[in-house]
Amino acid sequence: MPLPNNGLITETNRQYYEGAQGYQVDNVSGQSSFITTFNTDLVSGGTTAWNPTDINYPLNNFKLYTSQFGYPGTFLEYPQGLSGTPGFAVNGNTITTTTAIPDNYYVVIQLKVLDGGNYGDQDAYGNTVEQNYGGYSYVSLNDIINNFMSAYVGPEKLIASVKRTDVIFHAKRSMQEFSYDTLKSIKSQELNIPPSLSIVIPQDYVNYVRMSWIDEGGVKHIIYPTNNLTISPYENPIQDSRGIPIQDNFNSNIEGDSLTEQRWRTHGDVPVSFDSGNFVGDWYNGDMWVQSAWYGRRYGIDPQYANTNGYFTINDREGKISFSSNLIGRLIVLEYVSDGLAYDLDSRVPKMAEEAMYAYILHGIIASRSNQPEYLVQRLKQERTAKLRNTKIRLSNIKLEEITQVLRGQSKWIKH
């Protein structure tokens, strides 16, 4: 069984900030294996990915450099400057070269970084180093499981024995439940609206939080959902003259294009919008203008439609998010909720939620077993609820100074 995470910092400052770890070969016979202590495992693109000209070489998340002298400008990317059969293999956090590096040579393993690193041609471009920044405030789901197996399972403990698969199940369930309203699981993507006025829903998307378009000054403008203005039908069956859906040779309804979506996309450059209660622009153009011109009315306007930033709608049929025509070419930022399990057991959990997750797993295992004392199940349930409440408070990130700044405007009238 893997050892539990001890929560200690193991990286040096050079490893954390620069993403580099250096060695000096001082063995008489040379050295062929180099063990790293990065928080990030080394990733290789394959058995031939040691060769910079190999198609899989860019899949490595690091570069290997050697130097005879060790000062800036003398480092060469492996295998340049070395004799013997080139090649290396990667196993977790260890690199093993096919031939030994000469005695007194300097070796540097550089994780890929946004600025390209400080060695060789400074072209180790990537974001492996940046992904590790701030990582100490998190613990992986895999470590949560290992810690739980070590601390809560065994002789003279609350759980005498349990399958690791059961712990994984309850750990994943806790991760999903916490992600919805407790953990910081909000992700964001910066995207451009194409001419099709639709973007694909992100792979780990659960629900949207906020949609905004960004102006030339970098200021965001909130885009609101269409609500009751339009809809994206999930099915669009073609009908005969009697209004009955037509079937194909496989007895399934024949689907056509959505006329509702087509009309919404082509209604004009400016969607339904209002300025101080006055209608601005036309909604559908032509004869439909008369019907839409007073939508919401000039007096007693409905605030949900008092919007000049455009609209979006979730198209579940195509798995896309569609936008109104005035947003074409705009830069937008999509903020959405993920369930936290997109990367399986490598998912990260804030350390302030770690104890609550242990309580959730413990209650889940005991409650699902037969012949357990009810008082024990209820006690664990209460502990789970209390620790989850504490976690929400800790992660709420409330700052007194920020609240004070907001309350300075309390003397202003709030209009309803």
N, C-alpha and C positions, 0 to 999 in steps of 0.2 A: 504493500500500500504506500502511495506517495507520502512524504513527510508533510506535516501541516505547515502552513505559512507562519513564520515567526514575527512578521510585521516589522522587521528591522531593515534599515537602509543598507544595501549591499553594494551599490554603485558608488564609484568615486565621482568627484565633481567633473572630472574630464569625461567620464563615461556619460554622465547625465546631460551636461550642457553641450559637449562637442560630439558625443556619440562615438568616441574613439577609445581604443585600448591598445597600449603599446607593450612590446616585449623586446628584450635583448637576448639573443642566442649566446649563451656562454658555455655550452657543452663542447667538449673537444670534438665529439663526433657529429656535432650539429643537432638540430631539433626539427621534428616534423609535425608535432601536435601542439596546438595552442588552445587552451581552455579559456573561454571568456566568462565574465561575471556580469554581463548586462542583464537588466530585468527583462529584456526582449530576447527571445530565442533567435538564432541565426536561421535564415530561410534560404534554401538553395533551389535553383531552377531545375536541377537534374544532375546526372553523372558527368555530363559534358559542360556544365554551366561554369566551370572554372575558366573557360576560354572566352576572352572578351569579344571574339568574333562569332561565338555560338549564338544561335537564335534565342536560346533560353537564358543567356547571361543577364539580360535586364530583369529577370524574375528574382535574382538574388536581392536580398535586402541589405547587402553590405558589399564592400570592396576590400581587397587585401593588397597591402603595399609593403615593399621591402626597400631597405636602404643599407648601403655599406657604411655610411658615415653618420646618419641619424639627424642631420640638420636640414632645415627647410630647403626645398628645391632639389633634394637628392633622392626623394622617394619615387619609386617606379611601381606601376601597377603590375601585380603578379600576372604572368611569369617573366616579365621583362627583367633583364640583367642577371638572370639565374641560369645555370647550366643543369643538365640532367633532364629526366622525363617530367614534363609539366603535368599538373593536375592536383586537385584537392577534393576531399570529401567532407561533408558537413553532417554532424550528428548532434542535434540539440544545440548545445552551446560550445561545441568543440570543432575546430578545423584541423584536419590531418592532411598534410601535403604528401604527394607520392615520393618525393625525395627530400632529404633533410636540408634545411636552410643553413648556409655556411656559418661557421663560428663567428661571433661578435657582430653579426648582422642585426639590424633593427627591423622589427616587424610591427605593423600597425593594422588593426582591423577597424575599418571605418563604417559604421552604420550610415545608411543613406540619409541625407539631411537637405533641407531646402536650399542652402547656399552652396552645396557641393562639397563641403569639407575643406580641410587644409592640406591635403596630401595629393601627390601625383599631379594630374591635370585639374584637380579640384572640380571633378565632374561626377562626384558620387551623389547625384541628384535624386531626391525622394523625400518622404516625410516620416520615415521610420523613427527618427530621433524625436521629432515634434509630437508624434503620437504617444510617446512616453512621458512628455512633460505633464506634470500634475498627477502622474500615476500613483503617487504614494497615498493620495487620499482615497484610493479605490482598492478593492480586493476582488480577484476574479471569482467567478461562480465555482470554478474547479477547486480553488483554495477553500471556499466556503464548505464545499462537500468534504474535502479532506480534513478540515478542522473539526467538522461535526462528527465524522467517523472516529476521530481521535479523542474528542472530549466527551461525547455523549453515548458512545457505544462500547460495550465490553462488560466484563465481570464487575459486579457491585456498582453498576451504573444503571440509570433509569431504563435504558434499552440494552438488554443483554446481547442481542444479535439482530442484525438487519441487513438485508441485501443492499449493496451499493446502488443498484438500479432503483430501489424504492426511494432512497435518499435523493437521487438525481431527479426523480419525478416530482417530489414535494419541493425541492429546491427550485425547479423550473416554474412550478405553479406559484410559489411565493414571489419569484422574480416578475412574473406576469402581473400578479395582483398589485405588487408594490409599484410597478411601473406606471400604472394608470393614474394614481393620485398621490404617491409618496416619493418615489425616486425622481432624480433629475433625468428623465428619459426623453425630454423634448429635443428633437434633432431639427436641423434646418438645412435647406439646400438653396443655393443661388442659381437661378435659371433664367433663360430668355424665352419669351413667348414667341413661338414660330408662326409662320403664316397660317398653319392649320388651327391656331388658337387653342391647342390642346397639348398638355404635357402628360407623360406617363407617371402614374402613382409610384412613389419610391418602393423599393423591394420590401422594406421592413415597416411600411406604413400601417398604422392602426386607425388613427383619426387625425384630423387637422386641428391645429391650435390657432394659427393666424396666417393670413396671406397678405403680403404687402408688395407694392411696386416701389422701386427706388428711383428718385429723381437725380438730376445731374449733380446736386449737392450732397448726395448720399443720404438724404432724408427719406424715411419710409412713409408711405401712404397706405392706410389700411384698405384692403379690398374685401368687400362683404359678399356673402353668398346670395344667390338669387332669391332665396326664400320662396315666395309664392309667385314670382314674376314668370319663371319658366321651369321646365323640368326636362330631364333626360330619360325618356322611356326605356325600360329594360328590354322589352320585346317590341318588335315592329312587324307583325305579320301582314303579308299582302292579302287583300280581301278580294272576293269576287263581287259581282254587281249586287248580290244580296247582302253583302257585308260579312260573309262567312270566310274565315281564314282558309287559304289554299295550301294543300300539302304537296310535298314532293314524292318521288318514287319510294322513299324510305319512311313514309307516313309521318314526317315531321313538317311543321309549319314552315313555309317559305318566308324568309326574313327580307325586309327591304330597308332602305335608308330612312332615318327619322326625319320627317318633315318639320317637326317641332324644332329640332336642333338646327336644321338648315335655315329656317326662318330666323332663328335667334342669331345665327352667325352673319346673316346678310341684312340685318335690320338698319344698318347705317353706321357711321363712324361714332356717333354719340348714343349710348344706351339711355335708358330711362334715368334722368337726372334732374335735379331741381336746384334753383338758386334763389334763396330767400322766398321760397314758396312759389316761384314762377317756373313754368316748364321751359327747359332748355333743350333744343334739338328735337328730332323726331324719333319715335321708337321703331315703328315698322315701315315708315315711309308710305307715300301714296294715300289710298283711301283709309288705311288703318290709323292715320294720324289723328283724325277726329275722335276716334275711340280712346286713344292713348294720351291725348294732349292734356287732359285734366285728371290723369290717373293719380290718385292721392289727394286731388283738389288743391287749389291755391290757398284756401283757408282750412285750417285743421289738417295740415299735411301729415302723412304717416312717416315718422322719422326713419323707418327701416328702408325707405326708398329715397330719402334725402341724401343722395350720394353721388359724387362726381368722380370717384376713383375707379369705377368699373365694377364688374361682378364676376363671380366664378360659380361653377356648379360641378358637383361630383358626378361623373359619368360612370356608373358601376357596370354598365354593359360592356364598355371598352376598357375599363380599368384606367381611366384617364381623368384629368381635371381640365374642364373647358372654361374659357374666358370670353368676356364680351369683346366686341371688335375694336373698341377704343384702346385695348391693351396690347395690340399686336406690336411686336418688337420691343416691348418693355422688359426691363430687368426686374425680376421679382425675387422675393425670398419666401419660401414655403417652410413654415414651422409646423412640425407634426409630432405626434406621439408614437413611439415605438414600444413594443412589449419587452424590450431589453434582451431578447433571445436571438437576435439576428445572427450572432456569431457563436451560438451554442454555449459551451462551457467556458469560452474565453470572455463571456460577457462580464462587465465590470459592475461592482456593487460599491456604493459609498461606504466607507468604514463606519460612519455613524448609523448605518442601517444594518450592520452586520449582526448585532445581538438580536434584533427583531426578526431577522431571517432565520437564525437558529431556533428561536421560539416558535416560528411558524412551522418549520420542518418537524420539530419535536412534537408539537400538538398534532400535526397531520399524521405522523406515524402512529402515535398512541391511539388517536381517535379512530383510525381505520382498522385497528386490531380488535378481535373479539375477546370477551371476558376481561376487559379492562375496568377497574373501579371507576364509577362515574365521577366521584369526587376528584380523582386524578385528572380525568379528561377536562373537567370544568376548571380546575386550578391552572392547567396548562393553557386553556383558552383565555382565561383572565390575564395570565402573564403575556400571552401573545398580543392581546388587545392593548395592554398597558405599554408594552415596549414599542408597538407600532405607533401609539399616540406620541410617545417620547421622540421617536424617529421623525415624525412629521414636524414636531416643534423644532428639532435640531436642524432639519433640512429646509425649514421655511426661510432661513437666512434673513431674519428681520434685523435691521440696523436702526438704532434709535435716532441717529442723525438724519437718516433718510426720511423717517416718519415725521420728524420735526420739520424738515424742509417742506413736506407736503402739507402739514397742518398750518403752515404760515399763511396759507390762502383760505383758512376756514371762515374769515370774515366776509368772503364773497358770497353772493346769493347763489343758491343752487336752484336752477329752474327745472320744473318738471313738465 
